[in-house]
């Protein structure tokens, strides 16, 4: 059984070999649509300033409600971006499962789209299972709202229920880690892919969990690294522009602020160019190694 370091090294090598294709797919299906969506929201809300602790999103929402055509446009754009993101994920899964030299974007997209409905069904099934597990917590929140449960017992019961219910979520999440790769590679049914993934991981749950945690920490470190410019900018802007008005801290967000924040958001988005394809490659290699066993 390969160590975490060997699996990560293999995945990094494959990532570098296919970097150009990964870059093109993420630009077309993720970065550009997200930029267009951000520009659309900015154009709608460009006349607003967020000051103090005011919720800026509420200002944008009020503007959208006042202009139904804007709201419909944003919803349509959001749906289109969601579908494009979904196609991107399918394409990356196909590339990782059936790697070959000189693969074109259209080949990756066409191959991924063959599993469009299977992936949708798998995602929906997992969502419904998670929702069913969390149903006692949802029921408690409804009851607590109806009977106006006081804050302290509400908090205690909520935390206890959350801890109890999050455990099976973690267990099933680990067991079903390989189900998307099985769905593509072995071309079997949705429920069968979940059972197959569980059978592969059975007896090695802690190893898989440990590898997932290690990879998660690496991904987090990469994301934080790319977020440093944004963190520095936000801290500088706060210190440079804050003033006290009526006892509240106030920050004026001008057009220049949003443009700068937009550019920094693009820089931060670059972390996805590394972490997303690398994660898919790593888990595919991990699945291949576990399947041999």
N, C-alpha and C positions, 0 to 999 in steps of 0.2 A: 504494500500500500504506500503510495507516494505521500511524502510529507506536505504540510501546508506550503512550505517554501518552494518545493519542486512544482506543485500545482500552480502557484502564483507566478513562478518564473516562466513556466510553459505558456501561461495565459498572457503574460506581458509580451513575450516573444511574438505570439500570434497577433496581439493587438498592434504591435509595431509593423508587422508585415501587412496588415490590412488597414492601417491608419487612414490612408487616402479615401478608401471606400466608406469607412466609418464617418469620417469628416463630412463627406458629401451627403450621406444619408441624414446625419444629425442637422446639417445646415438646412436642407430642403424640408424635412418633415418636423423639425423641432425649433431650431433657432429663428429662422425667418418668419414662420407663422407666429411665434411668441412675440417677436419684435413688432410685427404688424398689429397684433392685438394690443400691445402696450401703447403703441402710437395712437391707435384709435381711442383708447380710454383716456390718454393724455389730451388729445384734441378736444374731447368732450368736456373734460374737467379743467381745461387750461386757464379758465377765468377764476378758478377758486384757489384760495389759500387755506392751508391748514395751520391754525395757530393754537398754541398752548397744548392742552391734552385733547383737543377736538378730534373726533374720529374722522379722518379724511375720507375713508371709504363711505361713510354716511353721506358726506357731501356729494360724492360721485353718484351714489345711489339715488339721492334726491333729484339730482339733475337728470338721471336716466328716467326716473318715473315721470318727471315733468315733460319729458320728450320721448314718447313711446317708440318713435322711429329709431332713436338712438338705442333704446333698450333692446329692441328686436335685432338691430344690427350686431350688438355686442353678444347676444345669445347665439345668433347664427354663427358669428365668428368663433365663439367658444366651442360650439359643436364641431365645426370644421377642424379646429385645432385639436380637439380630443380625438377625432377620427384619424387625423394625420399622425398624431403621437402613437396611436394604436398600430397604424400601418408601419411606423418606424420600428416599434418593438417587434412586430412579426418579422420584419426584414432582418433585424439583428439576430433573432432566434434562428432564422433560416440560414443566415451566413455562418453562425457558430456551429449549427448541426451538420450542414453540408458544405464544409469549406472547400474551396477550389481556387486555383490561381486565375487571375484575370476575370473574376466575376464582376459583372456590371450592375449598376443600380437597378436597372429594369429586371435583371435576373433575380436579385435579392427580393425585390418588391413582389414580383410575380410568384416566386416560390413561397414567400410569407403569406400572401393573400389566399393561398390554397387552404390555409388553416384558420381563416378569419372567423368562421362560425364556431369551430371547435374551441379556439381560444376564448371567444366570447362566452361560450357555454361553460367552460372551465372556470372563468372568472366569476360568472354569475353563480355557479354552484358553490364555490368557496365563499363568496359574499353571503349567500343565504345561510350557509352553515355557521359562519361567524355571527351573523345576525341572530340566529337561533340560540347560540351559546350566550350571547349578550342579552337575550330577551328578559331574564330575571332582573337585570340591572335597569333595563328600559321600563319594565313594569313597576319597579320600585320608584323610579323617578316620577312616573305618572301618579302613583299613589301618594308620594311625598308632596307633590304639587297640589293634589286635590285636598289633602288633609292638612296642608300647611305645617309640615313637620318642622320642629325647631332646628336651628342651625347645627348644634353640637351632635345630637343623635343622628341627624341626617348625614353629616360628614363622616362619622364613625362607620355607620352601616354602608355608606357608599364606598369607602375605602376598602372595607372587608370584602364586599361583593366584587369590587374591581379586582382585587388580588386573587380571589378564588376563581374568577372567570377568566382572568388573563393567562392562568397556567395552562388550561387545555388549548387556548389559542396558540401559545408558544409551542406546545407539543405537536399539534396538528400542522402548524406552519413548517416545522422542521421535517416532519414526516412527508409532507407534500412538496418539498423543495424541488424535487426532480420531475414533478408531473408535467410541466410545460415541455421539457426536453423529451420526455417519453411520448408525449402527444405528437410531437413532430417526428422524432427518430423512429419510434416503433409503430406509429400510425394506428393506434388503438383508440378505443372509446374514452370518453371523458372520465367516467367513474372508474374504468379499468386503469387509467393512467394514475389516478390517486392511489388505488390499491397496489399497483405495481411499484410506485415510488415508496410506499410504506414498506413493502416487502424487501426492497433493496436496502433501506435504511435500518430496518429492524435489527436490533442487536448492536448497532453502531450509532445510536441516536446521539450520544454525548460527543462522539468524534465530529459528527456533522454539525452539531450545535456549536462546538468550539471553533471549527473552521469558519462558520458563518459569522460568529462574533469577531474573530480576528479580521476577516475581510471587511466587516462593518466598521471596525475601528480605523482601518486603512482608508476606507472611503470617506469617513468622517474627517480624517486628517487632511485629505486632499481638498475636501469642500471648504474646510476652515482656511486652508492656505489660500485658496482663490477668493475667499471672502474678506481677507485682510484689508485690501484697498477700500472696500465698501465700509467696513467697520471703522477704519481710520477717518474716512470722509464724514460719516455720520457723527462721529465723536467731535471732529473739528467743527462741523457745522453747528452742532449744539453749543459748543463752548464759545464760538465766535459770534453767534447770533442771538443767544438767549437774552431775555430781559424779563423783568418782573412787572406784570401789569395786574393790578388788583390782587396781588398775592399769588398769582399763578405764573409758571414759567411759560414763556411764549416764544415760538419759533416761526418765522415767516418762511414759507416754502415758495420761492419764486420760480419762474420758468427755467432759469439757470440751474436751480437746485434739481429740478426734475430731469433736465437733460443730463446733468452730471450723474445723477443716481441711475439714469437709464443706461449710460455708458458703463458704469460700474456693475450694473446688473448683467450686462453682456459678458463682462470679464468673469463674473461669478458663474455664469452659465457654462463657461468653458470647463468647469469641473465635471459637468455631465458628459462632456466629450471623452473624458477619461474613465470615470467611474461606471457609467452605464454599459458600454461595450465590454469593459474589463470584467464586470460582474457576470455578464452573460457568458463570456468565454470561460471564466473561472468555474462557474457552476456546471457548465457543459463538460469541462475536463474532469471535474469532480464526479459528475454522474457517470462518465465513461469509465473512470477508475473504479468506482464502486460497483458498477455493473459487471466488471470482470470478476469481482469477488463473489 
